[in-house]
Protein backbone atom coordinates (compact mmCIF):
# COMPACT_ATOMS: atom_id res chain seq x y z
CA UNK A 1 0.00 0.00 0.00
CA UNK A 2 2.92 2.34 0.76
CA UNK A 3 4.10 2.10 -2.84
CA UNK A 4 1.21 4.19 -4.14
CA UNK A 5 2.21 7.52 -2.50
CA UNK A 6 5.77 7.02 -3.76
CA UNK A 7 4.52 6.24 -7.25
CA UNK A 8 2.29 9.30 -7.12
CA UNK A 9 5.26 11.49 -6.16
CA UNK A 10 7.30 10.09 -9.05
CA UNK A 11 4.47 10.77 -11.48
CA UNK A 12 4.07 14.29 -10.14
CA UNK A 13 7.81 14.89 -10.51
CA UNK A 14 7.71 13.65 -14.12
CA UNK A 15 4.73 15.84 -14.88
CA UNK A 16 6.53 18.83 -13.33
CA UNK A 17 9.53 18.23 -15.62
CA UNK A 18 7.27 17.97 -18.64
CA UNK A 19 5.47 21.18 -17.63
CA UNK A 20 8.79 23.05 -17.60
CA UNK A 21 9.87 21.85 -21.03
CA UNK A 22 10.66 24.74 -23.36
CA UNK A 23 8.51 25.18 -26.44
CA UNK A 24 10.75 24.82 -29.49
CA UNK A 25 10.08 27.30 -32.30
CA UNK A 26 12.08 26.88 -35.51
CA UNK A 27 12.53 28.72 -38.78
CA UNK A 28 10.13 26.19 -40.35
CA UNK A 29 7.39 27.49 -38.06
CA UNK A 30 7.97 30.99 -39.39
CA UNK A 31 8.02 29.76 -42.99
CA UNK A 32 4.68 28.06 -42.34
CA UNK A 33 3.18 31.28 -41.01
CA UNK A 34 4.36 33.27 -44.03
CA UNK A 35 3.07 30.55 -46.36
CA UNK A 36 -0.34 30.68 -44.68
CA UNK A 37 -0.52 34.43 -45.19
CA UNK A 38 0.37 33.97 -48.86
CA UNK A 39 -2.36 31.34 -49.28
CA UNK A 40 -4.94 33.63 -47.72
CA UNK A 41 -3.86 36.58 -49.89
CA UNK A 42 -4.31 34.47 -53.01
CA UNK A 43 -7.73 33.39 -51.74
CA UNK A 44 -8.77 36.96 -50.93
CA UNK A 45 -7.32 38.41 -54.18
CA UNK A 46 -5.26 41.31 -52.89
CA UNK A 47 -3.64 43.64 -55.41
CA UNK A 48 0.17 43.57 -55.63
CA UNK A 49 0.72 46.87 -53.75
CA UNK A 50 -1.66 45.92 -50.94
CA UNK A 51 -0.07 42.46 -50.71
CA UNK A 52 3.32 44.10 -50.13
CA UNK A 53 1.88 45.87 -47.09
CA UNK A 54 0.44 42.63 -45.72
CA UNK A 55 3.86 40.99 -45.86
CA UNK A 56 5.86 43.87 -44.39
CA UNK A 57 4.20 44.83 -41.12
CA UNK A 58 3.91 41.34 -39.55
CA UNK A 59 7.56 40.68 -40.43
CA UNK A 60 8.60 43.94 -38.78
CA UNK A 61 6.69 43.05 -35.60
CA UNK A 62 8.38 39.64 -35.41
CA UNK A 63 11.78 41.14 -36.17
CA UNK A 64 11.56 43.82 -33.48
CA UNK A 65 10.79 41.21 -30.83
CA UNK A 66 13.80 39.11 -31.84
CA UNK A 67 16.15 42.08 -32.23
CA UNK A 68 15.26 43.24 -28.73
CA UNK A 69 17.12 40.29 -27.25
CA UNK A 70 19.63 39.34 -29.97
CA UNK A 71 22.86 41.36 -29.85
CA UNK A 72 23.73 40.43 -33.45
CA UNK A 73 20.75 42.33 -34.83
CA UNK A 74 19.76 46.00 -34.60
CA UNK A 75 16.30 47.39 -33.99
CA UNK A 76 14.60 49.17 -36.86
CA UNK A 77 13.87 52.13 -34.58
CA UNK A 78 15.58 55.16 -36.10
CA UNK A 79 15.99 53.36 -39.41
CA UNK A 80 12.41 53.41 -40.70
CA UNK A 81 9.89 56.20 -40.54
CA UNK A 82 8.02 57.00 -37.30
CA UNK A 83 8.73 53.66 -35.60
CA UNK A 84 9.39 53.85 -31.85
CA UNK A 85 10.65 51.14 -29.52
CA UNK A 86 8.29 48.25 -28.80
CA UNK A 87 7.19 47.72 -25.18
CA UNK A 88 9.66 45.82 -23.04
CA UNK A 89 8.37 42.70 -21.26
CA UNK A 90 7.83 43.22 -17.52
CA UNK A 91 9.20 39.75 -16.77
CA UNK A 92 11.40 37.70 -19.10
CA UNK A 93 11.29 34.56 -16.96
CA UNK A 94 9.59 31.77 -18.95
CA UNK A 95 9.24 34.15 -21.93
CA UNK A 96 9.93 32.49 -25.29
CA UNK A 97 10.87 35.30 -27.70
CA UNK A 98 10.60 33.10 -30.81
CA UNK A 99 7.07 32.12 -29.81
CA UNK A 100 6.14 35.74 -29.08
CA UNK A 101 7.51 36.79 -32.48
CA UNK A 102 5.45 34.14 -34.23
CA UNK A 103 2.32 35.15 -32.29
CA UNK A 104 2.85 38.80 -33.31
CA UNK A 105 3.32 37.76 -36.94
CA UNK A 106 0.10 35.74 -36.99
CA UNK A 107 -1.92 38.36 -35.15
CA UNK A 108 -0.95 41.27 -37.42
CA UNK A 109 -1.39 39.08 -40.50
CA UNK A 110 -4.90 38.22 -39.36
CA UNK A 111 -5.77 41.91 -39.07
CA UNK A 112 -4.56 42.64 -42.59
CA UNK A 113 -6.50 40.03 -44.56
CA UNK A 114 -10.22 39.32 -45.08
CA UNK A 115 -10.51 35.58 -44.42
CA UNK A 116 -9.44 35.78 -40.79
CA UNK A 117 -10.77 32.31 -40.03
CA UNK A 118 -8.08 30.76 -42.24
CA UNK A 119 -5.32 32.31 -40.13
CA UNK A 120 -7.21 31.60 -36.91
CA UNK A 121 -7.50 27.91 -37.73
CA UNK A 122 -3.75 27.73 -38.38
CA UNK A 123 -3.00 29.73 -35.25
CA UNK A 124 -5.32 27.79 -32.94
CA UNK A 125 -3.75 24.46 -33.89
CA UNK A 126 -0.37 25.85 -32.81
CA UNK A 127 -1.81 27.38 -29.64
CA UNK A 128 -3.25 24.03 -28.61
CA UNK A 129 0.08 22.28 -29.19
CA UNK A 130 2.13 24.90 -27.36
CA UNK A 131 -0.25 25.08 -24.42
CA UNK A 132 0.03 21.31 -23.95
CA UNK A 133 3.83 21.51 -23.83
CA UNK A 134 4.18 24.40 -21.37
CA UNK A 135 1.09 26.42 -20.54
CA UNK A 136 2.94 29.01 -18.45
CA UNK A 137 5.55 29.74 -21.10
CA UNK A 138 2.90 29.75 -23.82
CA UNK A 139 0.61 32.23 -22.05
CA UNK A 140 3.39 34.66 -21.12
CA UNK A 141 4.87 34.56 -24.62
CA UNK A 142 1.48 34.85 -26.27
CA UNK A 143 0.55 37.87 -24.15
CA UNK A 144 3.79 39.63 -25.04
CA UNK A 145 3.41 38.83 -28.73
CA UNK A 146 -0.11 40.28 -28.73
CA UNK A 147 1.10 43.38 -26.89
CA UNK A 148 3.74 44.02 -29.56
CA UNK A 149 1.22 43.30 -32.34
CA UNK A 150 -1.05 45.98 -30.87
CA UNK A 151 1.85 48.42 -30.68
CA UNK A 152 3.02 47.83 -34.27
CA UNK A 153 -0.62 47.86 -35.37
CA UNK A 154 -1.09 51.38 -34.01
CA UNK A 155 1.98 52.56 -35.92
CA UNK A 156 0.80 50.71 -39.03
CA UNK A 157 -2.60 52.40 -38.93
CA UNK A 158 -0.96 55.80 -39.36
CA UNK A 159 0.54 54.99 -42.79
CA UNK A 160 -2.36 56.63 -44.68
CA UNK A 161 -3.70 53.32 -46.01
CA UNK A 162 -7.18 53.81 -44.55
CA UNK A 163 -7.37 57.31 -45.95
CA UNK A 164 -6.55 56.10 -49.46
CA UNK A 165 -9.55 53.74 -49.31
CA UNK A 166 -11.91 56.72 -49.57
CA UNK A 167 -10.01 58.68 -52.22
CA UNK A 168 -11.57 59.00 -55.69
CA UNK A 169 -11.16 56.34 -58.35
CA UNK A 170 -8.78 56.92 -61.20
CA UNK A 171 -10.50 58.76 -64.04
CA UNK A 172 -10.06 57.21 -67.47
CA UNK A 173 -11.94 59.88 -69.38
CA UNK A 174 -9.52 61.91 -71.49
CA UNK A 175 -8.88 62.97 -75.07
CA UNK A 176 -5.18 62.31 -74.60
CA UNK A 177 -4.32 59.35 -76.91
CA UNK A 178 -1.33 58.37 -74.73
CA UNK A 179 -3.40 58.02 -71.56
CA UNK A 180 -3.98 54.56 -70.06
CA UNK A 181 -7.31 52.89 -70.75
CA UNK A 182 -8.85 49.79 -69.11
CA UNK A 183 -8.11 46.59 -71.01
CA UNK A 184 -10.07 43.40 -71.79
CA UNK A 185 -11.58 41.16 -70.75
CA UNK A 186 -12.73 42.72 -67.46
CA UNK A 187 -11.94 46.39 -68.25
CA UNK A 188 -11.16 46.98 -64.57
CA UNK A 189 -10.50 50.43 -63.15
CA UNK A 190 -6.89 51.33 -62.46
CA UNK A 191 -5.97 49.87 -59.07
CA UNK A 192 -4.38 51.85 -56.25
CA UNK A 193 -4.00 55.23 -57.98
CA UNK A 194 -3.12 56.84 -54.64
CA UNK A 195 -0.50 54.33 -53.49
CA UNK A 196 2.21 56.99 -53.66
CA UNK A 197 0.53 58.57 -50.63
CA UNK A 198 1.26 55.55 -48.43
CA UNK A 199 3.94 56.32 -45.84
CA UNK A 200 7.22 54.69 -46.95
CA UNK A 201 9.64 52.98 -44.57
CA UNK A 202 12.98 54.31 -45.82
CA UNK A 203 12.29 56.63 -48.75
CA UNK A 204 12.27 60.40 -48.33
CA UNK A 205 9.31 60.48 -50.70
CA UNK A 206 7.56 58.29 -53.24
CA UNK A 207 9.36 60.21 -56.01
CA UNK A 208 12.87 59.77 -54.59
CA UNK A 209 13.76 57.29 -57.34
CA UNK A 210 11.69 58.92 -60.04
CA UNK A 211 12.81 57.38 -63.35
CA UNK A 212 13.36 59.14 -66.64
CA UNK A 213 10.06 59.60 -68.50
CA UNK A 214 9.04 57.03 -71.13
CA UNK A 215 9.65 57.67 -74.82
CA UNK A 216 7.33 60.43 -76.03
CA UNK A 217 4.04 59.05 -77.32
CA UNK A 218 3.93 59.11 -81.11
CA UNK A 219 2.41 56.90 -83.78
CA UNK A 220 4.96 58.16 -86.28
CA UNK A 221 6.69 55.07 -87.63
CA UNK A 222 10.12 56.63 -87.11
CA UNK A 223 9.53 57.48 -83.46
CA UNK A 224 11.11 55.54 -80.60
CA UNK A 225 7.70 54.92 -79.06
CA UNK A 226 6.25 53.41 -82.23
CA UNK A 227 9.28 51.15 -82.66
CA UNK A 228 8.84 49.84 -79.11
CA UNK A 229 5.13 49.23 -79.74
CA UNK A 230 5.92 47.42 -82.98
CA UNK A 231 8.54 45.33 -81.16
CA UNK A 232 5.90 44.03 -78.72
CA UNK A 233 3.64 43.06 -81.61
CA UNK A 234 6.40 41.33 -83.62
CA UNK A 235 7.92 39.44 -80.70
CA UNK A 236 4.53 38.32 -79.47
CA UNK A 237 3.59 36.93 -82.87
CA UNK A 238 6.95 35.16 -83.18
CA UNK A 239 6.52 33.55 -79.76
CA UNK A 240 2.94 32.54 -80.46
CA UNK A 241 4.03 30.84 -83.68
CA UNK A 242 6.40 28.61 -81.64
CA UNK A 243 3.59 27.22 -79.52
CA UNK A 244 2.93 27.06 -75.79
CA UNK A 245 5.98 24.90 -75.12
CA UNK A 246 8.46 27.58 -76.21
CA UNK A 247 10.97 28.89 -73.70
CA UNK A 248 9.57 32.40 -73.98
CA UNK A 249 6.03 31.28 -73.16
CA UNK A 250 7.30 29.27 -70.20
CA UNK A 251 9.18 32.30 -68.90
CA UNK A 252 6.17 34.57 -69.36
CA UNK A 253 3.87 32.17 -67.53
CA UNK A 254 6.33 31.47 -64.74
CA UNK A 255 6.59 35.17 -63.85
CA UNK A 256 2.97 36.08 -64.64
CA UNK A 257 2.08 36.64 -60.96
CA UNK A 258 -1.27 38.25 -61.81
CA UNK A 259 -3.50 37.75 -58.74
CA UNK A 260 -6.71 37.98 -60.75
CA UNK A 261 -6.85 36.65 -64.30
CA UNK A 262 -10.35 36.90 -65.77
CA UNK A 263 -11.50 33.96 -67.88
CA UNK A 264 -14.55 34.31 -70.12
CA UNK A 265 -16.60 31.31 -71.26
CA UNK A 266 -19.63 32.53 -73.20
CA UNK A 267 -21.64 34.65 -70.75
CA UNK A 268 -19.70 33.32 -67.77
CA UNK A 269 -16.68 35.11 -66.33
CA UNK A 270 -14.53 33.66 -63.56
CA UNK A 271 -11.04 34.16 -62.16
CA UNK A 272 -7.93 32.09 -61.77
CA UNK A 273 -5.98 33.14 -58.69
CA UNK A 274 -2.21 33.42 -58.45
CA UNK A 275 0.43 35.01 -56.23
CA UNK A 276 1.63 38.58 -56.72
CA UNK A 277 5.15 39.56 -57.87
CA UNK A 278 6.04 40.39 -54.27
CA UNK A 279 4.78 37.02 -53.07
CA UNK A 280 6.96 35.28 -55.65
CA UNK A 281 10.05 37.00 -54.23
CA UNK A 282 8.94 36.20 -50.70
CA UNK A 283 8.83 32.58 -51.87
CA UNK A 284 12.38 32.90 -53.18
CA UNK A 285 13.40 34.26 -49.78
CA UNK A 286 12.09 31.08 -48.18
CA UNK A 287 14.00 28.93 -50.66
CA UNK A 288 17.26 30.75 -49.89
CA UNK A 289 16.72 30.62 -46.11
CA UNK A 290 16.19 26.86 -46.26
CA UNK A 291 19.15 26.27 -48.53
CA UNK A 292 21.41 28.29 -46.23
CA UNK A 293 19.94 26.58 -43.15
CA UNK A 294 19.13 29.90 -41.49
CA UNK A 295 18.06 29.82 -37.86
CA UNK A 296 14.90 31.57 -36.64
CA UNK A 297 16.22 35.10 -36.20
CA UNK A 298 18.21 35.03 -39.45
CA UNK A 299 15.08 33.84 -41.27
CA UNK A 300 12.97 36.63 -39.80
CA UNK A 301 15.70 39.10 -40.73
CA UNK A 302 15.73 37.93 -44.37
CA UNK A 303 11.95 38.16 -44.70
CA UNK A 304 11.85 41.57 -43.03
CA UNK A 305 14.58 43.16 -45.11
CA UNK A 306 13.18 41.75 -48.37
CA UNK A 307 9.57 42.68 -47.62
CA UNK A 308 10.58 46.24 -46.75
CA UNK A 309 12.34 46.48 -50.11
CA UNK A 310 9.29 45.11 -51.94
CA UNK A 311 7.00 47.54 -50.09
CA UNK A 312 9.17 50.50 -51.09
CA UNK A 313 9.38 49.25 -54.68
CA UNK A 314 5.61 49.35 -55.09
CA UNK A 315 5.41 52.88 -53.70
CA UNK A 316 8.15 54.05 -56.08
CA UNK A 317 6.74 52.23 -59.10
CA UNK A 318 3.10 53.23 -58.54
CA UNK A 319 4.17 56.85 -58.14
CA UNK A 320 5.51 56.76 -61.69
CA UNK A 321 2.67 54.69 -63.12
CA UNK A 322 0.06 57.29 -62.31
CA UNK A 323 2.36 60.18 -63.18
CA UNK A 324 3.05 59.02 -66.75
CA UNK A 325 -0.33 57.26 -67.17
CA UNK A 326 0.96 55.53 -70.25
CA UNK A 327 -1.30 53.45 -72.46
CA UNK A 328 -0.71 49.68 -72.67
CA UNK A 329 0.53 47.91 -75.85
CA UNK A 330 -2.67 45.86 -76.10
CA UNK A 331 -4.85 48.95 -76.56
CA UNK A 332 -2.75 50.38 -79.37
CA UNK A 333 -2.07 47.07 -81.12
CA UNK A 334 -5.79 46.34 -81.23
CA UNK A 335 -6.47 49.81 -82.60
CA UNK A 336 -3.70 50.16 -85.16
CA UNK A 337 -2.27 46.70 -85.97
CA UNK A 338 -4.68 43.85 -85.34
CA UNK A 339 -8.03 44.12 -83.56
CA UNK A 340 -8.01 40.38 -82.76
CA UNK A 341 -4.53 40.34 -81.19
CA UNK A 342 -4.20 39.24 -77.58
CA UNK A 343 -1.11 39.29 -75.39
CA UNK A 344 0.21 35.98 -74.07
CA UNK A 345 -0.38 37.27 -70.55
CA UNK A 346 -3.47 39.15 -69.50
CA UNK A 347 -2.78 42.87 -69.20
CA UNK A 348 -2.99 44.00 -65.55
CA UNK A 349 -5.36 46.86 -64.65
CA UNK A 350 -3.04 49.85 -64.18
CA UNK A 351 -0.85 52.14 -66.34
CA UNK A 352 2.15 50.76 -68.18
CA UNK A 353 5.27 52.68 -67.14
CA UNK A 354 7.36 51.49 -65.35
CA UNK A 355 6.96 47.71 -65.18
CA UNK A 356 5.96 46.72 -61.65
CA UNK A 357 7.52 43.28 -61.83
CA UNK A 358 10.75 44.81 -63.12
CA UNK A 359 10.97 47.34 -60.29
CA UNK A 360 10.07 44.82 -57.60
CA UNK A 361 12.40 42.16 -58.99
CA UNK A 362 15.28 44.60 -59.31
CA UNK A 363 14.84 45.70 -55.71
CA UNK A 364 14.16 42.28 -54.15
CA UNK A 365 17.08 40.63 -55.97
CA UNK A 366 19.44 43.37 -54.77
CA UNK A 367 18.31 42.98 -51.16
CA UNK A 368 18.58 39.19 -51.32
CA UNK A 369 22.05 39.42 -52.85
CA UNK A 370 23.11 41.56 -49.88
CA UNK A 371 21.96 38.78 -47.53
CA UNK A 372 22.99 35.59 -49.33
CA UNK A 373 25.70 36.80 -51.70
CA UNK A 374 26.05 37.06 -55.46
CA UNK A 375 26.10 34.01 -57.73
CA UNK A 376 23.76 32.28 -55.29
CA UNK A 377 22.30 29.37 -57.26
CA UNK A 378 18.78 28.28 -56.40
CA UNK A 379 15.91 26.23 -57.77
CA UNK A 380 12.71 28.25 -57.80
CA UNK A 381 9.72 26.00 -57.05
CA UNK A 382 7.46 28.90 -56.05
CA UNK A 383 5.01 28.30 -58.90
CA UNK A 384 4.53 24.54 -58.48
CA UNK A 385 1.24 25.18 -56.68
CA UNK A 386 0.00 26.86 -59.85
CA UNK A 387 0.98 24.02 -62.15
CA UNK A 388 4.29 25.41 -63.35
CA UNK A 389 7.64 23.59 -63.23
CA UNK A 390 10.78 24.50 -61.30
CA UNK A 391 13.17 26.97 -62.89
CA UNK A 392 16.83 27.22 -61.86
CA UNK A 393 18.87 30.41 -61.61
CA UNK A 394 22.55 31.18 -61.14
CA UNK A 395 21.81 34.25 -59.02
CA UNK A 396 19.03 36.48 -57.76
CA UNK A 397 20.04 39.07 -60.35
CA UNK A 398 19.68 36.55 -63.17
CA UNK A 399 16.20 35.70 -61.88
CA UNK A 400 15.31 39.40 -61.84
CA UNK A 401 16.54 39.79 -65.44
CA UNK A 402 14.26 36.95 -66.51
CA UNK A 403 11.31 38.29 -64.52
CA UNK A 404 11.70 41.65 -66.25
CA UNK A 405 11.96 40.37 -69.83
CA UNK A 406 8.97 38.09 -69.19
CA UNK A 407 6.80 41.20 -69.49
CA UNK A 408 7.97 41.73 -73.07
CA UNK A 409 7.42 38.06 -73.89
CA UNK A 410 4.00 38.30 -72.32
CA UNK A 411 3.05 41.27 -74.50
CA UNK A 412 2.12 43.59 -71.63
CA UNK A 413 5.05 46.06 -71.51
CA UNK A 414 7.27 48.07 -73.83
CA UNK A 415 11.00 47.58 -73.52
CA UNK A 416 11.62 50.96 -71.87
CA UNK A 417 9.29 50.12 -68.99
CA UNK A 418 11.23 46.90 -68.45
CA UNK A 419 14.79 48.22 -68.72
CA UNK A 420 14.18 51.46 -66.84
CA UNK A 421 12.03 49.67 -64.27
CA UNK A 422 14.72 47.10 -63.55
CA UNK A 423 17.29 49.85 -63.02
CA UNK A 424 14.84 51.83 -60.89
CA UNK A 425 14.37 48.76 -58.68
CA UNK A 426 18.09 48.05 -58.38
CA UNK A 427 18.90 51.63 -57.40
CA UNK A 428 16.14 51.49 -54.82
CA UNK A 429 17.40 48.14 -53.56
CA UNK A 430 20.91 49.53 -53.12
CA UNK A 431 19.45 52.42 -51.16
CA UNK A 432 17.47 50.08 -48.87
CA UNK A 433 20.52 47.88 -48.28
CA UNK A 434 22.68 50.91 -47.45
CA UNK A 435 20.10 52.49 -45.15
CA UNK A 436 18.94 49.41 -43.23
CA UNK A 437 21.57 48.10 -40.83
CA UNK A 438 19.71 45.12 -39.43
CA UNK A 439 22.77 42.98 -38.83
CA UNK A 440 24.88 44.52 -36.06
CA UNK A 441 28.04 43.74 -38.04
CA UNK A 442 26.86 45.80 -41.05
CA UNK A 443 29.28 48.54 -42.06
N, C-alpha and C positions, 0 to 999 in steps of 0.2 A: 504493500500500500504506500510505503514511503517513497517509492520510485516515481510516483506520479507528480508530486511537487517539484522534484528535481528535473523531470522531463519537461514540465511546464516552464521552469526557469530557463532551460536550454532553448526551448522553442521561442520564448520571449526574447532571449539574447540574439537568436538568429534573425528574428523579425526586426529587432532594433538595428542590426547591421544592415539588413536589406533596406530599411527605411532611410538610412543615412547614405545610401549609394548615390553617387553623383549622376545626374542625367547627362548623357553624352550627346552633344550636338556636333555634327560634322558638316563639312562643306557640301556634302550630298543633300543634307536637309535644306540648306539654303538654295541649292540648285532646284530642288523640288518646289520650293515656294515661288521662285521666279518662274518656273515652268507653269505652275498653276495660274499665276497672274497672266501669262501669255495666252494660255488656253481660254481664260475668261474674256480677255480682250478680243480674241478672234470671235468668240461666241457673241459678244456684245457689239461688235463692229465699230471699234473706235477708229477715228481718222489717224493718220500717221503723226501729226503734231501732238494731238491729245494723248496718244499712246506713249510718246516720249515723256510726257509729264507723269504718267502713271508709273513708268519704270523708275524715274529719278528720285522722287520724294521718299518712297519706302526704302530705297537703297541708302539714301543719306541718313535716315533715321537709324538704320541698322549700323551703318558705319560709325556714326557719332557715339553710339553706345560702346562699340568695340575700341575705338580710338581713345576713349576716356580712361581705359585701363591697360592699354598696350603702348609701351614706350616707343616702339618702332614706327608708330603711325601718329600723324598730326591731326588734330581736330580741323574741321572745315571752317570753324569760327574765324572771322577775319580774312578768309579766302574767298567766300562767296557772299553775295549781297544779303544784308540784313539779318543774317543768322547769328543768334546769340547762343551762349553755352547751354546745353541741355541740363536739366535738374540733376544734381548729384544724389545718389541713393543715400538714405539716412543710415542704413546698416548693410554692409556688404557681406556679412556672415550668411552663408547658405545662398548667396546670390550668384546665379549662373549667368554670366554676361552674354554668352552665345545664345542661350535660350531667350533672354530678354531681347536681344537683337532680332531674333527670328520672330518673336511675338510682335515687336514693333513693325517689322516688315509686313507681316500678315494683316495687322490691324489697319495700317495706312492704306495698303493695297485694297482692302475691303471697302474703305471709304471712297476710293477713287473709281470703282467700277459699278456697273448696274446690277449684275447677277451676284449679289452678296452671298447668297446661299451656297454658291459653288465654292467660295473661299471659306465660308463658315464650316462646311462639311469637311474640307481638308484640314482646317485648323482644329476642329473638335476631335478628330481622330488622333491628332498629335497630343492635344490636351489630355485626353483620356489615358494615353500611354505614359506621358510624363508624370501625371498625377499618381499613377500606380507605382512608379519607380521611387519617387520621393516627393510627397505632397507638399512638404514645407518648402523645399527648394523651388518646386514648380510655382507655388503661389507667390512667393516673394519675387521671383524672376518675372513672372507674368505681370504682377502689379507694376514693377518698374518699367517693363517694356511698354505697357499701356500708358504709363505716365509720360514717357518720352514720345510716344506716338501722338498723344494729345498736344504736347509742346511743339513738335515739328508740324503737326496739323494746323496749329494756329498761325505759325509762320507761313506755311504753304497757302493758307486761305487769303493771304495778303498779296498774292502774286498777280492780281488783276484778272485771273481766269473767270471768276464769277461775273465780273463786270462785262467781259467780252461776250458772255452768253446773251446779253440783252442788246448788244449793238446791232445796227442795221445789217441786213444781208448785202452781199456784193451785188451792185447793179450791173446788169449786162447790156443795158440799153445804151447804144452809142452809134454814131455814124462813122467812128474811127475804124477803118478796115483792118488795122493791126491789133485791135483790142480782142482779148480772149472771149470766146463764146462757148456755152455748154456744148458737150459732144454726145453723140449717141453711144449706147442705146437709151440710157436713162435721162440724159440731158439735165444732170444734177447741177444745182447752184454751186458756185465756187466755195469750197470749204475753208473755214478759218481765215477770213480776210483780215481779221484784226489780231492775228497771232503775234505780230511784231509789237503789240502792246503788253504782252506777257513779260513779267519781270525776269530778266536773265539771271544766271548764277554768277558768271564771270565777266561777261561783256559790259563795256561802258554803255553801249546802246545797241539796238537791233541792227543799226546801219554801220557798226564798227568795221565789218568786213564787206562793205558794199562793193560788189564786183563792177567791172566795166560794163556799160550797157550793151545789149545785144546788137547785132548788125541792124542797121536802119531798115525798117520795113519798106520793101519795094518789090513789085512784081515785074520790074524790068529784068529781062533775061540776063543782063550783064551784071546785075547787082549781086553782092555777096549773099544777101538774104535769099534771093531767088535760087542761087546755086545750092545753098544749104537745104532749102525746101525740096528742090529737085533731087538732091542726094538721098533724102529720106525715101522718096518715091522709088527711085531706081534700086537702092539697096533692098528695100522691102520686097520689091517684085523679084529680084534675084534670089533672095532667101526663100520666098514662097515657092519658087520654081524648083528648089532643091527638095522640098517636102519637109514634113514635121520632124524627121529624124536628123536634120542637118545640125551641125554644131551651133550655128547662130541661133536657131530656134530653141535649142536646149538651153543656151545661155540666157536668152530672153525670158524663157519660162522660169528658169531657176531663180532669177532675180526679179521676177514680176512684183511680188510683195504688195499686191493691190488688195486691201482688206475687204473690198466689196466689188466683185465683178458681176455685172448684171447679165443674165442669160435670158434670151427671149425665145419662147416656143409658142408660135401662134399668138394667141391673146394672153398667154401666161408669161409673167416675168418673175424670175427668182434669182437668188444670189449664191455665188460660191464664195466661201470665206477663206481668207488667207492671212498670214502675218503681215505686219508692216515692215518697211525697210529697217526701222530701228530695232524691231523685234528680231529680224534676221541677224543683225550684228550683236544683239544680246545673246543670241544662240551661239554665235561664234565665240563670244566671251566664255561661255560655259565650256565649249570644246577645248579652248586653250587652257582654262583653269584645270580641267580634268587631266589633260595631257601633261601639264607641268606639276600635277599632284599638289596643287595649292591647298594650304590649310584653310580654316574657316575665315580668319581675319583677312588673309591675302585674297581669298575669293570675294569677300564683301568689298574689299578695296577695288578689285578689278571691275566689278559690276558698277560700283559707284562712279569711278572715274570715267568709265565708258558711257554710262547713261547720262552723266552731266554733259559730256561732249555731244552726244546725240541730241539732247535737249537744246543746247545752244545752236546746233546746226540747223534745227528746224526754225528757230527764231530768225536766224540770219537769212536762211533761204526764203522763208515766207515773206520777209520784209521786202526782198527783191521781187518775188513773184507778183505781188500786188502793187509794186511800184511800176514795173515795166508792163504788166498786164498783156503779155504777148500771146498772140493767137497760136493755137496748136497746129501741127502739120496736117492732121486729119481734116480739119475744117477747110484749109486751103486746097489740099489735094482733091477733096471731093468737089470743090467749087471750080477748080481750074484744070485739073488733070483727068480725073476719073471719078465720077459720082458713085461708083459701086466699090471703090477701094476701101479696104478696112486694114487697120494696123494689126500686126501679129498679136500685140498686147492691147487690152482695152485702155483707151486714154483716160487717165485719172481726172477728176473734176476740180481742176484749179489751173491757173495760168502756167505758161510753159517755162519761162526763164527765171532762175536757173533750174537745172534738174535736181529735184529733191534727193533722189537716190545717190546722185553724184556727190552732192554736198555732204550728206550724211555718211556715205561710205568713205569719202576723203578724210573726214574728221575722225570717225570711229577707228579706221585703220591706223591713223597716226597715233591716236591714244593707245591702242592695243600694242603697237610697235614699241612705244615707250615702256610698256609693262613687260612684254614677253621677248622683245628684241626683234631685229630685222631678220629676214630670211627664215622666219618661223613657219615651217611646213605644217599644214593641217588638212584634215579631211572634213569637209563641210557636209554634215548629214542633217542640217537644219530643216531641209525641205522634204525629208522622207515622209513625214506625216501627210504631206499634200501630194504624194504620189510621184515625187521627183527623185532621181538617183543622187548619190553622193558625188560631189565634185571636189577635186584636190587642188590645193594652191601652195605655191612655194613661199608665199609671204602674205601678210595682211594687205600690203600695198598692191600686190598682184590681184588679190581678190577684189579690191576697190576698183582697180582698172577695169576688170571684167564687169563688175556691177554697173559702172558708168556707161560703158559701150553697149551694154544690154539694152539701154533706152533707145539707141539708134537702131539696133537690130529689131527692136520691138515696134518701131515706127511711131514713137510717141514724143521724141525730142529731136531738135536740130543739134548739129555737132557743137555749136558754140555753147549751148546750155550745158552740154556734157563736159566739155573741156574746161570751160570757165568754172563750172560748178565743182568739178573735182579739185581744182586749184583753190577755190574759195574754201572748200571743206578742209583741205590740208593746211592752209594758213590758219584757219580757225583752230584746228586740232593742235598745231604747234603752239598757239597762244594758250590753249587750255592746259597743255602739258607744262608749259613754262610757268603758268600762274598757280596751278594747283600743286602744292607740295604735300601730298598725302603721306608718302613714305618719309620718315624722319631723316633718312640718309640722303634725301634728294638735295642736289646742289642748286 
